[in-house]
Amino acid sequence: MSTSPASFVVQRNGQPATAEDLAPLAFAGYAHFTAMQVRNGRARGLDLHLTRLKAASIEMFGQALPDEAIRDYLRTAIQASPDDHSLVATVYSPAGEFTVAGPDARPEVLVRTGPPASGPGGPLALAAVEHERMLPQVKHVGEVAKTYYLRQAAAQGFDDAAFVDRNGRLSEASIWNLAFWDGTGVIWPDAAMLRGTTMGIVQRQLERLGVPQRTRAVALADLPGLRGAAVMNSWTPGVAVSRIGETAFPEAPAFLEALHRAYGVEAPAAP
């Protein structure tokens, strides 16, 4: 791209969003979204983002927009924004909340771009909190628990919170996926959770790179036997975790390097 526009955008269905468009959404909480980092007009894992949006739309609205329509909306926003930016695409029903929308209520898409982000430097200390997300497989809006538990964790001297389900298994953190290191390979927690696009990118590229990885239940009692922990989301493929609850983790530079290397070999693509 030869030039960089000076401002970011908020668009509804590919057009600049008006106050009239946005007002109903400001008071609504029935929608889902995906978030990505765009660099030089391209983003990693676009196939994963499209799959996420389609599956969530079918789950929440009973129908989904064609992938090409979503691509068009993403492309329009990316081309109107600076080369490097953060992007959030939110899908909602024009019928709004507290209604049973019929098939004529075609989902709509709000796309917002903003400054690029790379996440905190870390390491992070996570409080262990008993919590299970509603519809954990969907990245939906209106999740008061995430910010509530973040604030509670900060008040206790932690940086963020990790969630433990009713069976005592660690699942995810507030806005992060969790990953662990056993000294030679990556361990992914086995529990109901949102499987992030960055997690998906890292998993498929670790496999191609030949880095061992496996999925198993991870309880708080298992943490002392692990050799490292990290969190990841759309900002970054890996931020070191220094402790979860009372368990401290050693530094694991090989672990962090493997996560970042796997993410880095994924080819970015334009919509």
Buried (B, 14 or more C-beta within 10 A) or exposed (E): EEEEBEEBBBBBBBEEBEEEBEEEBEEBEBBBBBBBBBEEBBBBBBEBBBBBBBBBBEBBBBBBBEBEBBBBBBBBBBEBBBBEBBBBBBBBBEBBEEEEBEEEBBBBBBBBBBEBBEBEEBBBBBBBBEBBBEBBBBBBBEBEBBEBBBEBBEEEEBBBBBBBBEEBBBBBBBBBBBBBBBEEBBBBBBBBBBBBBBBBBBBBBBEEEEBEBEEEBBBBEBBEEBBBBBBBBBBBBBBBBBBBBEBBBEEBEEBBEBBBBBBEEBEBEBB
